[in-house]
Structure formats: C-alpha cells, structure tokens
Amino acid sequence: MALPTLSDEQRAQNLKKAAEARHARAELREKIKNGEVTLESVLNSEEEAAKRMPVRALIESLPGYGKAKAAKIMDEIAVADNRRVQGLGARQREALLEILSK
C-alpha cells in the first residue's frame, strides 16, 4: 500500500500533533515519577497520553524501577516489548498492579 501524498501543511500539522502527544506522555511520566499520579490511575485512565504510553515506559517511570527491572516484570507477566497500556488484558493489568504495589 502506497503512502498517502500529504501537503506541506498537512505534514506540519501531523508533526505538531505528534510532538504534542510526546510532550503529554513526558509530562505524565514526570507526574508518575514524582508520585502525583498512581499506577492504578494510569491503567484506568481514558486520557490518550496514558492509553498510548508503552508499558515499559510506564514501569520505568516508577521510582526505583529501571530498564532491567522493567524487562523482568514484563517477562513475568508475558507483556510484549511494544505493548501499550491500552493493549493490556485484564489479567495483565491485575498482575502488573500486584507486582508493582508490593
């Protein structure tokens, strides 16, 4: 399938929209890191920034968790590396909350 031909204006709008989405996710990660937002609230959120955040980035945003711990947790609950929060199943959400609320 060929890529659609976009005008310069459409391309600029898309770039702006993508930058805004990245900025919103970065703000959310910072709020998680500072404890202003809980893991459970992110998992249950209807905000686009929360739903589109990669699960790995969500775990790494929590205080005390880095790349190694995030990878281990994702392996334990069988979450793919490219999975986003909105793509988690009910059991995966429960397992994630159980593991990370210890």
N, C-alpha and C positions, 0 to 999 in steps of 0.2 A: 504494500500500500504506500503510495507516494505521500510525502509530507505536504500539508496544505501551504499554498503560497500566501504569505502574510505581508501586509503593507508595513512600512516603517512605523506607522502609528500603532498598528495592532501589536507589532513586535515590542515596541516600547511599553505599551500597556501591560503586556504579558510579563515583561521583565520587572516592571514596577510591582505587579501583583505577587510575583514570586519573591521579591525582596521583602515585601510586607509580611508574607507568610513566614519567611525565615526569621524576621525580626520578632514576630509574635511568638514563635517557638522558642527563640533565645530568651525572651522575657519570661516565658513560662518555666524554662529550665532554671533560670535565676531564682524565681519565686520558690521553686521546689527546693533548690539548694539552700535557701535562706529559711526554709520552714514555713513560709507564708501560705503554701498550698500543700495539701496532703496527697499521698499516692492514691488513696481511695477516691478523692475528689477528681483527680485527673482521669482515672479509669472510668468514672461515671459521668464525666463532663460531655456536654454537647458542643463545646467550642471546637471550631475547626482546627485550631492550633494544637489542642490536646489530642484530638482524634487522629491527626496526621503525623504525630510525633513517633519516631521509631522507638520501639520498646527498649532497645539497647540504650538510646539516649536518655530515656526516662529513668532507667535504673542507674546509669552513670551520673545523673543529676542529683541523686540522693546522697546526702552526706555519708562518707565512709565507703562508698562503692566506686570502684574504678573499672577499667576495661576487663581485667581478669575476673573479678567477682561477677560482673555483669554477664560475661560469657559463660561462666559456670552455672549461674542461675538460669540463663536461657536454655542451656543444655538440659538441666534438671527438669524443667517444665515443658521441654520439647517445643520451643519457640524458634522459628527460623530467624536468621540474622536480619533479613529485610522486612520482617513483620512490623506493622504499625499498630498503635494502640487500638484503633477501630477494628482491626482484624483479629484481635484476640478472642478466643472462645470463652465461654463461661467458666469452664474448668481451669483454663489457663489463667484467667483473672483471679479466681479464688486461690490458686496455687501461688501466684505472684504476691498477692496480699498476705498469705500465710507465711511465706518465706521472708518477705521484707518487713513484716511487722514484729519480728522476733526481737 
